[in-house]
Amino acid sequence: MQTDNSDLKSILDKQNELLEDNNKILHKLHRYELINFWSKMVWFALLIGLPFALYYYLLEPYFSAFGASYDTFNAGMQEIPGIKSFEEFMKAYQESQK
């Protein structure tokens, strides 16, 4: 009877060690996932916000200083080879989807 208790106690001790190791690993995974989540949020915020900030702080003063407007900028963009055909392709694609 005494040996059964000692065997049971050793099994429980081993189980306790495994549970503690598992808990440490789970905490590390949770911390990694939180860091990963917030770094992705910052990355996507930069990807979305940086073009707007670039336009507002860098390009817009030049447009206003030279008297250009969005229409002038858009007309200049239309002169880039391939843009007009790309827009026609997208319009045809959208009409075919309807």
KOLVEX-36762 format. One record per atom (N, C-alpha, C, O): residue in three letters; atom name; x, y, z. Coordinates in nm, 3 decimals. Layout:
N
node aa = Ala | at = CA | X = X | Y = Y | Z = Z
...
END
This chain:
98
node aa = Met | at = N | X = 0.082 | Y = -0.119 | Z = 0.000
node aa = Met | at = CA | X = 0.000 | Y = 0.000 | Z = 0.000
node aa = Met | at = C | X = 0.087 | Y = 0.125 | Z = 0.000
node aa = Met | at = O | X = 0.054 | Y = 0.224 | Z = -0.066
node aa = Gln | at = N | X = 0.194 | Y = 0.122 | Z = 0.071
node aa = Gln | at = CA | X = 0.285 | Y = 0.236 | Z = 0.081
node aa = Gln | at = C | X = 0.351 | Y = 0.264 | Z = -0.055
node aa = Gln | at = O | X = 0.371 | Y = 0.380 | Z = -0.092
node aa = Thr | at = N | X = 0.384 | Y = 0.160 | Z = -0.128
node aa = Thr | at = CA | X = 0.448 | Y = 0.179 | Z = -0.258
node aa = Thr | at = C | X = 0.351 | Y = 0.238 | Z = -0.359
node aa = Thr | at = O | X = 0.390 | Y = 0.315 | Z = -0.446
node aa = Asp | at = N | X = 0.223 | Y = 0.203 | Z = -0.347
node aa = Asp | at = CA | X = 0.124 | Y = 0.261 | Z = -0.438
node aa = Asp | at = C | X = 0.111 | Y = 0.412 | Z = -0.417
node aa = Asp | at = O | X = 0.098 | Y = 0.488 | Z = -0.513
node aa = Asn | at = N | X = 0.116 | Y = 0.454 | Z = -0.290
node aa = Asn | at = CA | X = 0.109 | Y = 0.597 | Z = -0.260
node aa = Asn | at = C | X = 0.232 | Y = 0.671 | Z = -0.311
node aa = Asn | at = O | X = 0.222 | Y = 0.782 | Z = -0.364
node aa = Ser | at = N | X = 0.347 | Y = 0.610 | Z = -0.295
node aa = Ser | at = CA | X = 0.469 | Y = 0.676 | Z = -0.343
node aa = Ser | at = C | X = 0.471 | Y = 0.682 | Z = -0.496
node aa = Ser | at = O | X = 0.518 | Y = 0.780 | Z = -0.553
node aa = Asp | at = N | X = 0.421 | Y = 0.577 | Z = -0.562
node aa = Asp | at = CA | X = 0.411 | Y = 0.579 | Z = -0.708
node aa = Asp | at = C | X = 0.312 | Y = 0.687 | Z = -0.753
node aa = Asp | at = O | X = 0.339 | Y = 0.761 | Z = -0.848
node aa = Leu | at = N | X = 0.201 | Y = 0.695 | Z = -0.685
node aa = Leu | at = CA | X = 0.101 | Y = 0.795 | Z = -0.718
node aa = Leu | at = C | X = 0.155 | Y = 0.936 | Z = -0.696
node aa = Leu | at = O | X = 0.131 | Y = 1.026 | Z = -0.777
node aa = Lys | at = N | X = 0.228 | Y = 0.955 | Z = -0.586
node aa = Lys | at = CA | X = 0.287 | Y = 1.085 | Z = -0.557
node aa = Lys | at = C | X = 0.390 | Y = 1.123 | Z = -0.662
node aa = Lys | at = O | X = 0.395 | Y = 1.239 | Z = -0.703
node aa = Ser | at = N | X = 0.471 | Y = 1.029 | Z = -0.707
node aa = Ser | at = CA | X = 0.571 | Y = 1.060 | Z = -0.810
node aa = Ser | at = C | X = 0.503 | Y = 1.093 | Z = -0.943
node aa = Ser | at = O | X = 0.548 | Y = 1.180 | Z = -1.017
node aa = Ile | at = N | X = 0.395 | Y = 1.022 | Z = -0.973
node aa = Ile | at = CA | X = 0.320 | Y = 1.052 | Z = -1.096
node aa = Ile | at = C | X = 0.258 | Y = 1.190 | Z = -1.089
node aa = Ile | at = O | X = 0.261 | Y = 1.265 | Z = -1.187
node aa = Leu | at = N | X = 0.200 | Y = 1.225 | Z = -0.974
node aa = Leu | at = CA | X = 0.140 | Y = 1.358 | Z = -0.957
node aa = Leu | at = C | X = 0.246 | Y = 1.468 | Z = -0.963
node aa = Leu | at = O | X = 0.221 | Y = 1.576 | Z = -1.018
node aa = Asp | at = N | X = 0.363 | Y = 1.442 | Z = -0.906
node aa = Asp | at = CA | X = 0.471 | Y = 1.542 | Z = -0.913
node aa = Asp | at = C | X = 0.515 | Y = 1.565 | Z = -1.057
node aa = Asp | at = O | X = 0.537 | Y = 1.678 | Z = -1.101
node aa = Lys | at = N | X = 0.528 | Y = 1.456 | Z = -1.130
node aa = Lys | at = CA | X = 0.566 | Y = 1.466 | Z = -1.271
node aa = Lys | at = C | X = 0.458 | Y = 1.541 | Z = -1.349
node aa = Lys | at = O | X = 0.489 | Y = 1.625 | Z = -1.434
node aa = Gln | at = N | X = 0.332 | Y = 1.511 | Z = -1.320
node aa = Gln | at = CA | X = 0.220 | Y = 1.579 | Z = -1.387
node aa = Gln | at = C | X = 0.221 | Y = 1.729 | Z = -1.354
node aa = Gln | at = O | X = 0.194 | Y = 1.811 | Z = -1.441
node aa = Asn | at = N | X = 0.252 | Y = 1.762 | Z = -1.231
node aa = Asn | at = CA | X = 0.259 | Y = 1.902 | Z = -1.189
node aa = Asn | at = C | X = 0.372 | Y = 1.976 | Z = -1.264
node aa = Asn | at = O | X = 0.353 | Y = 2.090 | Z = -1.306
node aa = Glu | at = N | X = 0.486 | Y = 1.911 | Z = -1.281
node aa = Glu | at = CA | X = 0.596 | Y = 1.972 | Z = -1.356
node aa = Glu | at = C | X = 0.556 | Y = 1.996 | Z = -1.502
node aa = Glu | at = O | X = 0.585 | Y = 2.101 | Z = -1.559
node aa = Leu | at = N | X = 0.490 | Y = 1.897 | Z = -1.560
node aa = Leu | at = CA | X = 0.446 | Y = 1.911 | Z = -1.698
node aa = Leu | at = C | X = 0.343 | Y = 2.023 | Z = -1.713
node aa = Leu | at = O | X = 0.347 | Y = 2.097 | Z = -1.811
node aa = Leu | at = N | X = 0.253 | Y = 2.035 | Z = -1.617
node aa = Leu | at = CA | X = 0.153 | Y = 2.143 | Z = -1.621
node aa = Leu | at = C | X = 0.219 | Y = 2.280 | Z = -1.609
node aa = Leu | at = O | X = 0.179 | Y = 2.374 | Z = -1.678
node aa = Glu | at = N | X = 0.319 | Y = 2.291 | Z = -1.523
node aa = Glu | at = CA | X = 0.389 | Y = 2.419 | Z = -1.509
node aa = Glu | at = C | X = 0.465 | Y = 2.454 | Z = -1.636
node aa = Glu | at = O | X = 0.463 | Y = 2.570 | Z = -1.679
node aa = Asp | at = N | X = 0.531 | Y = 2.356 | Z = -1.698
node aa = Asp | at = CA | X = 0.600 | Y = 2.381 | Z = -1.825
node aa = Asp | at = C | X = 0.501 | Y = 2.421 | Z = -1.935
node aa = Asp | at = O | X = 0.527 | Y = 2.512 | Z = -2.013
node aa = Asn | at = N | X = 0.389 | Y = 2.351 | Z = -1.939
node aa = Asn | at = CA | X = 0.286 | Y = 2.382 | Z = -2.037
node aa = Asn | at = C | X = 0.233 | Y = 2.524 | Z = -2.017
node aa = Asn | at = O | X = 0.212 | Y = 2.596 | Z = -2.114
node aa = Asn | at = N | X = 0.212 | Y = 2.564 | Z = -1.893
node aa = Asn | at = CA | X = 0.163 | Y = 2.698 | Z = -1.862
node aa = Asn | at = C | X = 0.264 | Y = 2.804 | Z = -1.905
node aa = Asn | at = O | X = 0.225 | Y = 2.908 | Z = -1.958
node aa = Lys | at = N | X = 0.393 | Y = 2.779 | Z = -1.884
node aa = Lys | at = CA | X = 0.496 | Y = 2.875 | Z = -1.927
node aa = Lys | at = C | X = 0.496 | Y = 2.888 | Z = -2.079
node aa = Lys | at = O | X = 0.506 | Y = 2.999 | Z = -2.133
node aa = Ile | at = N | X = 0.484 | Y = 2.776 | Z = -2.149
node aa = Ile | at = CA | X = 0.482 | Y = 2.779 | Z = -2.295
node aa = Ile | at = C | X = 0.359 | Y = 2.853 | Z = -2.345
node aa = Ile | at = O | X = 0.368 | Y = 2.932 | Z = -2.440
node aa = Leu | at = N | X = 0.244 | Y = 2.829 | Z = -2.283
node aa = Leu | at = CA | X = 0.122 | Y = 2.898 | Z = -2.324
node aa = Leu | at = C | X = 0.131 | Y = 3.049 | Z = -2.300
node aa = Leu | at = O | X = 0.082 | Y = 3.128 | Z = -2.381
node aa = His | at = N | X = 0.194 | Y = 3.089 | Z = -2.192
node aa = His | at = CA | X = 0.212 | Y = 3.232 | Z = -2.166
node aa = His | at = C | X = 0.304 | Y = 3.294 | Z = -2.270
node aa = His | at = O | X = 0.280 | Y = 3.406 | Z = -2.315
node aa = Lys | at = N | X = 0.410 | Y = 3.223 | Z = -2.309
node aa = Lys | at = CA | X = 0.500 | Y = 3.274 | Z = -2.413
node aa = Lys | at = C | X = 0.426 | Y = 3.287 | Z = -2.546
node aa = Lys | at = O | X = 0.444 | Y = 3.385 | Z = -2.617
node aa = Leu | at = N | X = 0.344 | Y = 3.187 | Z = -2.579
node aa = Leu | at = CA | X = 0.266 | Y = 3.193 | Z = -2.703
node aa = Leu | at = C | X = 0.167 | Y = 3.309 | Z = -2.702
node aa = Leu | at = O | X = 0.151 | Y = 3.379 | Z = -2.801
node aa = His | at = N | X = 0.103 | Y = 3.329 | Z = -2.590
node aa = His | at = CA | X = 0.007 | Y = 3.439 | Z = -2.577
node aa = His | at = C | X = 0.078 | Y = 3.574 | Z = -2.594
node aa = His | at = O | X = 0.027 | Y = 3.662 | Z = -2.664
node aa = Arg | at = N | X = 0.192 | Y = 3.590 | Z = -2.531
node aa = Arg | at = CA | X = 0.269 | Y = 3.713 | Z = -2.542
node aa = Arg | at = C | X = 0.313 | Y = 3.735 | Z = -2.687
node aa = Arg | at = O | X = 0.305 | Y = 3.846 | Z = -2.738
node aa = Tyr | at = N | X = 0.359 | Y = 3.629 | Z = -2.752
node aa = Tyr | at = CA | X = 0.401 | Y = 3.639 | Z = -2.892
node aa = Tyr | at = C | X = 0.284 | Y = 3.680 | Z = -2.980
node aa = Tyr | at = O | X = 0.300 | Y = 3.764 | Z = -3.068
node aa = Glu | at = N | X = 0.168 | Y = 3.621 | Z = -2.959
node aa = Glu | at = CA | X = 0.051 | Y = 3.654 | Z = -3.040
node aa = Glu | at = C | X = 0.005 | Y = 3.798 | Z = -3.018
node aa = Glu | at = O | X = -0.036 | Y = 3.865 | Z = -3.112
node aa = Leu | at = N | X = 0.012 | Y = 3.847 | Z = -2.895
node aa = Leu | at = CA | X = -0.023 | Y = 3.986 | Z = -2.869
node aa = Leu | at = C | X = 0.072 | Y = 4.082 | Z = -2.940
node aa = Leu | at = O | X = 0.029 | Y = 4.179 | Z = -3.002
node aa = Ile | at = N | X = 0.201 | Y = 4.053 | Z = -2.930
node aa = Ile | at = CA | X = 0.300 | Y = 4.137 | Z = -2.998
node aa = Ile | at = C | X = 0.279 | Y = 4.131 | Z = -3.148
node aa = Ile | at = O | X = 0.286 | Y = 4.233 | Z = -3.217
node aa = Asn | at = N | X = 0.254 | Y = 4.013 | Z = -3.200
node aa = Asn | at = CA | X = 0.231 | Y = 3.995 | Z = -3.342
node aa = Asn | at = C | X = 0.107 | Y = 4.071 | Z = -3.388
node aa = Asn | at = O | X = 0.109 | Y = 4.136 | Z = -3.493
node aa = Phe | at = N | X = -0.001 | Y = 4.063 | Z = -3.310
node aa = Phe | at = CA | X = -0.125 | Y = 4.133 | Z = -3.344
node aa = Phe | at = C | X = -0.103 | Y = 4.283 | Z = -3.351
node aa = Phe | at = O | X = -0.140 | Y = 4.347 | Z = -3.449
node aa = Trp | at = N | X = -0.042 | Y = 4.339 | Z = -3.247
node aa = Trp | at = CA | X = -0.025 | Y = 4.484 | Z = -3.244
node aa = Trp | at = C | X = 0.076 | Y = 4.531 | Z = -3.347
node aa = Trp | at = O | X = 0.061 | Y = 4.641 | Z = -3.401
node aa = Ser | at = N | X = 0.177 | Y = 4.452 | Z = -3.376
node aa = Ser | at = CA | X = 0.271 | Y = 4.493 | Z = -3.481
node aa = Ser | at = C | X = 0.202 | Y = 4.491 | Z = -3.617
node aa = Ser | at = O | X = 0.231 | Y = 4.577 | Z = -3.701
node aa = Lys | at = N | X = 0.112 | Y = 4.396 | Z = -3.642
node aa = Lys | at = CA | X = 0.036 | Y = 4.396 | Z = -3.767
node aa = Lys | at = C | X = -0.058 | Y = 4.517 | Z = -3.774
node aa = Lys | at = O | X = -0.073 | Y = 4.576 | Z = -3.881
node aa = Met | at = N | X = -0.120 | Y = 4.553 | Z = -3.662
node aa = Met | at = CA | X = -0.208 | Y = 4.669 | Z = -3.661
node aa = Met | at = C | X = -0.130 | Y = 4.796 | Z = -3.694
node aa = Met | at = O | X = -0.177 | Y = 4.880 | Z = -3.771
node aa = Val | at = N | X = -0.012 | Y = 4.810 | Z = -3.636
node aa = Val | at = CA | X = 0.071 | Y = 4.928 | Z = -3.665
node aa = Val | at = C | X = 0.114 | Y = 4.926 | Z = -3.812
node aa = Val | at = O | X = 0.112 | Y = 5.030 | Z = -3.878
node aa = Trp | at = N | X = 0.152 | Y = 4.810 | Z = -3.863
node aa = Trp | at = CA | X = 0.194 | Y = 4.799 | Z = -4.002
node aa = Trp | at = C | X = 0.081 | Y = 4.838 | Z = -4.098
node aa = Trp | at = O | X = 0.104 | Y = 4.915 | Z = -4.191
node aa = Phe | at = N | X = -0.039 | Y = 4.786 | Z = -4.075
node aa = Phe | at = CA | X = -0.150 | Y = 4.819 | Z = -4.163
node aa = Phe | at = C | X = -0.191 | Y = 4.965 | Z = -4.148
node aa = Phe | at = O | X = -0.232 | Y = 5.028 | Z = -4.246
node aa = Ala | at = N | X = -0.181 | Y = 5.020 | Z = -4.028
node aa = Ala | at = CA | X = -0.211 | Y = 5.162 | Z = -4.010
node aa = Ala | at = C | X = -0.111 | Y = 5.247 | Z = -4.088
node aa = Ala | at = O | X = -0.148 | Y = 5.349 | Z = -4.146
node aa = Leu | at = N | X = 0.015 | Y = 5.206 | Z = -4.088
node aa = Leu | at = CA | X = 0.114 | Y = 5.277 | Z = -4.168
node aa = Leu | at = C | X = 0.087 | Y = 5.263 | Z = -4.317
node aa = Leu | at = O | X = 0.097 | Y = 5.360 | Z = -4.392
node aa = Leu | at = N | X = 0.051 | Y = 5.143 | Z = -4.360
node aa = Leu | at = CA | X = 0.023 | Y = 5.122 | Z = -4.502
node aa = Leu | at = C | X = -0.096 | Y = 5.203 | Z = -4.549
node aa = Leu | at = O | X = -0.097 | Y = 5.252 | Z = -4.662
node aa = Ile | at = N | X = -0.195 | Y = 5.218 | Z = -4.463
node aa = Ile | at = CA | X = -0.314 | Y = 5.294 | Z = -4.501
node aa = Ile | at = C | X = -0.292 | Y = 5.444 | Z = -4.479
node aa = Ile | at = O | X = -0.332 | Y = 5.524 | Z = -4.564
node aa = Gly | at = N | X = -0.230 | Y = 5.482 | Z = -4.370
node aa = Gly | at = CA | X = -0.218 | Y = 5.623 | Z = -4.336
node aa = Gly | at = C | X = -0.102 | Y = 5.695 | Z = -4.401
node aa = Gly | at = O | X = -0.109 | Y = 5.817 | Z = -4.421
node aa = Leu | at = N | X = 0.003 | Y = 5.625 | Z = -4.435
node aa = Leu | at = CA | X = 0.122 | Y = 5.690 | Z = -4.491
node aa = Leu | at = C | X = 0.095 | Y = 5.759 | Z = -4.625
node aa = Leu | at = O | X = 0.144 | Y = 5.870 | Z = -4.644
node aa = Pro | at = N | X = 0.020 | Y = 5.700 | Z = -4.717
node aa = Pro | at = CA | X = -0.008 | Y = 5.774 | Z = -4.841
node aa = Pro | at = C | X = -0.087 | Y = 5.903 | Z = -4.818
node aa = Pro | at = O | X = -0.061 | Y = 6.004 | Z = -4.884
node aa = Phe | at = N | X = -0.181 | Y = 5.900 | Z = -4.725
node aa = Phe | at = CA | X = -0.257 | Y = 6.022 | Z = -4.695
node aa = Phe | at = C | X = -0.166 | Y = 6.128 | Z = -4.632
node aa = Phe | at = O | X = -0.173 | Y = 6.246 | Z = -4.668
node aa = Ala | at = N | X = -0.082 | Y = 6.087 | Z = -4.540
node aa = Ala | at = CA | X = 0.011 | Y = 6.181 | Z = -4.478
node aa = Ala | at = C | X = 0.111 | Y = 6.233 | Z = -4.580
node aa = Ala | at = O | X = 0.146 | Y = 6.351 | Z = -4.579
node aa = Leu | at = N | X = 0.157 | Y = 6.146 | Z = -4.667
node aa = Leu | at = CA | X = 0.250 | Y = 6.187 | Z = -4.772
node aa = Leu | at = C | X = 0.188 | Y = 6.293 | Z = -4.861
node aa = Leu | at = O | X = 0.251 | Y = 6.394 | Z = -4.892
node aa = Tyr | at = N | X = 0.064 | Y = 6.271 | Z = -4.901
node aa = Tyr | at = CA | X = -0.003 | Y = 6.370 | Z = -4.984
node aa = Tyr | at = C | X = -0.024 | Y = 6.501 | Z = -4.906
node aa = Tyr | at = O | X = 0.007 | Y = 6.609 | Z = -4.955
node aa = Tyr | at = N | X = -0.077 | Y = 6.490 | Z = -4.785
node aa = Tyr | at = CA | X = -0.115 | Y = 6.609 | Z = -4.709
node aa = Tyr | at = C | X = 0.006 | Y = 6.695 | Z = -4.673
node aa = Tyr | at = O | X = 0.002 | Y = 6.817 | Z = -4.685
node aa = Tyr | at = N | X = 0.114 | Y = 6.632 | Z = -4.629
node aa = Tyr | at = CA | X = 0.229 | Y = 6.708 | Z = -4.581
node aa = Tyr | at = C | X = 0.334 | Y = 6.736 | Z = -4.688
node aa = Tyr | at = O | X = 0.405 | Y = 6.836 | Z = -4.679
node aa = Leu | at = N | X = 0.345 | Y = 6.652 | Z = -4.790
node aa = Leu | at = CA | X = 0.450 | Y = 6.672 | Z = -4.888
node aa = Leu | at = C | X = 0.399 | Y = 6.721 | Z = -5.024
node aa = Leu | at = O | X = 0.454 | Y = 6.816 | Z = -5.080
node aa = Leu | at = N | X = 0.297 | Y = 6.657 | Z = -5.077
node aa = Leu | at = CA | X = 0.255 | Y = 6.690 | Z = -5.213
node aa = Leu | at = C | X = 0.157 | Y = 6.807 | Z = -5.219
node aa = Leu | at = O | X = 0.166 | Y = 6.889 | Z = -5.311
node aa = Glu | at = N | X = 0.066 | Y = 6.816 | Z = -5.126
node aa = Glu | at = CA | X = -0.036 | Y = 6.921 | Z = -5.130
node aa = Glu | at = C | X = 0.023 | Y = 7.061 | Z = -5.127
node aa = Glu | at = O | X = -0.027 | Y = 7.147 | Z = -5.200
node aa = Pro | at = N | X = 0.125 | Y = 7.090 | Z = -5.046
node aa = Pro | at = CA | X = 0.183 | Y = 7.225 | Z = -5.052
node aa = Pro | at = C | X = 0.240 | Y = 7.259 | Z = -5.190
node aa = Pro | at = O | X = 0.232 | Y = 7.374 | Z = -5.233
node aa = Tyr | at = N | X = 0.297 | Y = 7.161 | Z = -5.257
node aa = Tyr | at = CA | X = 0.349 | Y = 7.187 | Z = -5.392
node aa = Tyr | at = C | X = 0.235 | Y = 7.212 | Z = -5.491
node aa = Tyr | at = O | X = 0.245 | Y = 7.299 | Z = -5.577
node aa = Phe | at = N | X = 0.128 | Y = 7.135 | Z = -5.478
node aa = Phe | at = CA | X = 0.014 | Y = 7.157 | Z = -5.565
node aa = Phe | at = C | X = -0.043 | Y = 7.297 | Z = -5.545
node aa = Phe | at = O | X = -0.073 | Y = 7.367 | Z = -5.642
node aa = Ser | at = N | X = -0.059 | Y = 7.338 | Z = -5.421
node aa = Ser | at = CA | X = -0.115 | Y = 7.471 | Z = -5.396
node aa = Ser | at = C | X = -0.016 | Y = 7.580 | Z = -5.433
node aa = Ser | at = O | X = -0.058 | Y = 7.687 | Z = -5.478
node aa = Ala | at = N | X = 0.114 | Y = 7.556 | Z = -5.417
node aa = Ala | at = CA | X = 0.214 | Y = 7.658 | Z = -5.450
node aa = Ala | at = C | X = 0.221 | Y = 7.681 | Z = -5.601
node aa = Ala | at = O | X = 0.240 | Y = 7.794 | Z = -5.646
node aa = Phe | at = N | X = 0.206 | Y = 7.577 | Z = -5.678
node aa = Phe | at = CA | X = 0.213 | Y = 7.590 | Z = -5.824
node aa = Phe | at = C | X = 0.077 | Y = 7.613 | Z = -5.887
node aa = Phe | at = O | X = 0.067 | Y = 7.626 | Z = -6.009
node aa = Gly | at = N | X = -0.028 | Y = 7.619 | Z = -5.807
node aa = Gly | at = CA | X = -0.160 | Y = 7.646 | Z = -5.858
node aa = Gly | at = C | X = -0.225 | Y = 7.526 | Z = -5.923
node aa = Gly | at = O | X = -0.325 | Y = 7.540 | Z = -5.993
node aa = Ala | at = N | X = -0.171 | Y = 7.409 | Z = -5.902
node aa = Ala | at = CA | X = -0.228 | Y = 7.289 | Z = -5.962
node aa = Ala | at = C | X = -0.339 | Y = 7.236 | Z = -5.872
node aa = Ala | at = O | X = -0.341 | Y = 7.259 | Z = -5.751
node aa = Ser | at = N | X = -0.429 | Y = 7.164 | Z = -5.934
node aa = Ser | at = CA | X = -0.537 | Y = 7.103 | Z = -5.859
node aa = Ser | at = C | X = -0.539 | Y = 6.954 | Z = -5.887
node aa = Ser | at = O | X = -0.456 | Y = 6.901 | Z = -5.961
node aa = Tyr | at = N | X = -0.635 | Y = 6.887 | Z = -5.826
node aa = Tyr | at = CA | X = -0.646 | Y = 6.742 | Z = -5.848
node aa = Tyr | at = C | X = -0.680 | Y = 6.711 | Z = -5.993
node aa = Tyr | at = O | X = -0.634 | Y = 6.610 | Z = -6.048
node aa = Asp | at = N | X = -0.758 | Y = 6.797 | Z = -6.056
node aa = Asp | at = CA | X = -0.794 | Y = 6.773 | Z = -6.196
node aa = Asp | at = C | X = -0.671 | Y = 6.777 | Z = -6.285
node aa = Asp | at = O | X = -0.656 | Y = 6.697 | Z = -6.377
node aa = Thr | at = N | X = -0.583 | Y = 6.872 | Z = -6.258
node aa = Thr | at = CA | X = -0.460 | Y = 6.881 | Z = -6.335
node aa = Thr | at = C | X = -0.373 | Y = 6.757 | Z = -6.311
node aa = Thr | at = O | X = -0.314 | Y = 6.702 | Z = -6.403
node aa = Phe | at = N | X = -0.366 | Y = 6.715 | Z = -6.186
node aa = Phe | at = CA | X = -0.289 | Y = 6.596 | Z = -6.151
node aa = Phe | at = C | X = -0.348 | Y = 6.472 | Z = -6.219
node aa = Phe | at = O | X = -0.275 | Y = 6.389 | Z = -6.273
node aa = Asn | at = N | X = -0.480 | Y = 6.461 | Z = -6.216
node aa = Asn | at = CA | X = -0.547 | Y = 6.347 | Z = -6.277
node aa = Asn | at = C | X = -0.528 | Y = 6.348 | Z = -6.429
node aa = Asn | at = O | X = -0.509 | Y = 6.243 | Z = -6.490
node aa = Ala | at = N | X = -0.532 | Y = 6.467 | Z = -6.490
node aa = Ala | at = CA | X = -0.508 | Y = 6.477 | Z = -6.634
node aa = Ala | at = C | X = -0.366 | Y = 6.433 | Z = -6.666
node aa = Ala | at = O | X = -0.343 | Y = 6.368 | Z = -6.768
node aa = Gly | at = N | X = -0.272 | Y = 6.467 | Z = -6.582
node aa = Gly | at = CA | X = -0.134 | Y = 6.423 | Z = -6.602
node aa = Gly | at = C | X = -0.121 | Y = 6.273 | Z = -6.587
node aa = Gly | at = O | X = -0.043 | Y = 6.209 | Z = -6.658
node aa = Met | at = N | X = -0.196 | Y = 6.216 | Z = -6.494
node aa = Met | at = CA | X = -0.192 | Y = 6.070 | Z = -6.474
node aa = Met | at = C | X = -0.248 | Y = 5.998 | Z = -6.596
node aa = Met | at = O | X = -0.204 | Y = 5.887 | Z = -6.627
node aa = Gln | at = N | X = -0.345 | Y = 6.059 | Z = -6.664
node aa = Gln | at = CA | X = -0.405 | Y = 5.996 | Z = -6.781
node aa = Gln | at = C | X = -0.307 | Y = 5.987 | Z = -6.897
node aa = Gln | at = O | X = -0.326 | Y = 5.905 | Z = -6.987
node aa = Glu | at = N | X = -0.204 | Y = 6.068 | Z = -6.895
node aa = Glu | at = CA | X = -0.106 | Y = 6.066 | Z = -7.003
node aa = Glu | at = C | X = -0.004 | Y = 5.954 | Z = -6.987
node aa = Glu | at = O | X = 0.073 | Y = 5.927 | Z = -7.080
node aa = Ile | at = N | X = -0.002 | Y = 5.888 | Z = -6.872
node aa = Ile | at = CA | X = 0.091 | Y = 5.777 | Z = -6.851
node aa = Ile | at = C | X = 0.047 | Y = 5.661 | Z = -6.940
node aa = Ile | at = O | X = -0.069 | Y = 5.622 | Z = -6.937
node aa = Pro | at = N | X = 0.140 | Y = 5.605 | Z = -7.018
node aa = Pro | at = CA | X = 0.102 | Y = 5.494 | Z = -7.106
node aa = Pro | at = C | X = 0.048 | Y = 5.375 | Z = -7.026
node aa = Pro | at = O | X = 0.107 | Y = 5.334 | Z = -6.926
node aa = Gly | at = N | X = -0.063 | Y = 5.324 | Z = -7.072
node aa = Gly | at = CA | X = -0.119 | Y = 5.205 | Z = -7.009
node aa = Gly | at = C | X = -0.229 | Y = 5.235 | Z = -6.909
node aa = Gly | at = O | X = -0.310 | Y = 5.147 | Z = -6.881
node aa = Ile | at = N | X = -0.235 | Y = 5.354 | Z = -6.853
node aa = Ile | at = CA | X = -0.337 | Y = 5.386 | Z = -6.753
node aa = Ile | at = C | X = -0.475 | Y = 5.386 | Z = -6.816
node aa = Ile | at = O | X = -0.569 | Y = 5.329 | Z = -6.761
node aa = Lys | at = N | X = -0.488 | Y = 5.449 | Z = -6.933
node aa = Lys | at = CA | X = -0.617 | Y = 5.458 | Z = -6.997
node aa = Lys | at = C | X = -0.668 | Y = 5.319 | Z = -7.035
node aa = Lys | at = O | X = -0.785 | Y = 5.288 | Z = -7.015
node aa = Ser | at = N | X = -0.579 | Y = 5.235 | Z = -7.090
node aa = Ser | at = CA | X = -0.622 | Y = 5.100 | Z = -7.128
node aa = Ser | at = C | X = -0.655 | Y = 5.016 | Z = -7.004
node aa = Ser | at = O | X = -0.745 | Y = 4.932 | Z = -7.008
node aa = Phe | at = N | X = -0.585 | Y = 5.040 | Z = -6.894
node aa = Phe | at = CA | X = -0.615 | Y = 4.968 | Z = -6.770
node aa = Phe | at = C | X = -0.754 | Y = 5.008 | Z = -6.718
node aa = Phe | at = O | X = -0.830 | Y = 4.922 | Z = -6.674
node aa = Glu | at = N | X = -0.786 | Y = 5.136 | Z = -6.724
node aa = Glu | at = CA | X = -0.918 | Y = 5.182 | Z = -6.679
node aa = Glu | at = C | X = -1.028 | Y = 5.126 | Z = -6.769
node aa = Glu | at = O | X = -1.134 | Y = 5.087 | Z = -6.720
node aa = Glu | at = N | X = -1.004 | Y = 5.121 | Z = -6.900
node aa = Glu | at = CA | X = -1.103 | Y = 5.063 | Z = -6.991
node aa = Glu | at = C | X = -1.123 | Y = 4.915 | Z = -6.963
node aa = Glu | at = O | X = -1.235 | Y = 4.865 | Z = -6.967
node aa = Phe | at = N | X = -1.014 | Y = 4.846 | Z = -6.934
node aa = Phe | at = CA | X = -1.022 | Y = 4.703 | Z = -6.900
node aa = Phe | at = C | X = -1.104 | Y = 4.684 | Z = -6.773
node aa = Phe | at = O | X = -1.188 | Y = 4.594 | Z = -6.766
node aa = Met | at = N | X = -1.081 | Y = 4.767 | Z = -6.672
node aa = Met | at = CA | X = -1.154 | Y = 4.754 | Z = -6.545
node aa = Met | at = C | X = -1.302 | Y = 4.784 | Z = -6.565
node aa = Met | at = O | X = -1.387 | Y = 4.718 | Z = -6.505
node aa = Lys | at = N | X = -1.335 | Y = 4.883 | Z = -6.647
node aa = Lys | at = CA | X = -1.476 | Y = 4.914 | Z = -6.673
node aa = Lys | at = C | X = -1.543 | Y = 4.798 | Z = -6.745
node aa = Lys | at = O | X = -1.656 | Y = 4.760 | Z = -6.711
node aa = Ala | at = N | X = -1.475 | Y = 4.740 | Z = -6.844
node aa = Ala | at = CA | X = -1.531 | Y = 4.626 | Z = -6.917
node aa = Ala | at = C | X = -1.547 | Y = 4.506 | Z = -6.824
node aa = Ala | at = O | X = -1.646 | Y = 4.433 | Z = -6.834
node aa = Tyr | at = N | X = -1.453 | Y = 4.485 | Z = -6.736
node aa = Tyr | at = CA | X = -1.460 | Y = 4.375 | Z = -6.641
node aa = Tyr | at = C | X = -1.578 | Y = 4.394 | Z = -6.545
node aa = Tyr | at = O | X = -1.652 | Y = 4.299 | Z = -6.518
node aa = Gln | at = N | X = -1.596 | Y = 4.514 | Z = -6.495
node aa = Gln | at = CA | X = -1.707 | Y = 4.542 | Z = -6.404
node aa = Gln | at = C | X = -1.841 | Y = 4.526 | Z = -6.473
node aa = Gln | at = O | X = -1.936 | Y = 4.477 | Z = -6.412
node aa = Glu | at = N | X = -1.850 | Y = 4.566 | Z = -6.599
node aa = Glu | at = CA | X = -1.975 | Y = 4.549 | Z = -6.672
node aa = Glu | at = C | X = -2.005 | Y = 4.402 | Z = -6.699
node aa = Glu | at = O | X = -2.121 | Y = 4.361 | Z = -6.700
node aa = Ser | at = N | X = -1.900 | Y = 4.324 | Z = -6.722
node aa = Ser | at = CA | X = -1.922 | Y = 4.181 | Z = -6.747
node aa = Ser | at = C | X = -1.963 | Y = 4.107 | Z = -6.621
node aa = Ser | at = O | X = -2.025 | Y = 4.001 | Z = -6.629
node aa = Gln | at = N | X = -1.930 | Y = 4.161 | Z = -6.504
node aa = Gln | at = CA | X = -1.967 | Y = 4.097 | Z = -6.378
node aa = Gln | at = C | X = -2.113 | Y = 4.123 | Z = -6.342
node aa = Gln | at = O | X = -2.169 | Y = 4.052 | Z = -6.259
node aa = Lys | at = N | X = -2.174 | Y = 4.223 | Z = -6.402
node aa = Lys | at = CA | X = -2.312 | Y = 4.259 | Z = -6.368
node aa = Lys | at = C | X = -2.409 | Y = 4.169 | Z = -6.435
node aa = Lys | at = O | X = -2.529 | Y = 4.185 | Z = -6.418
END
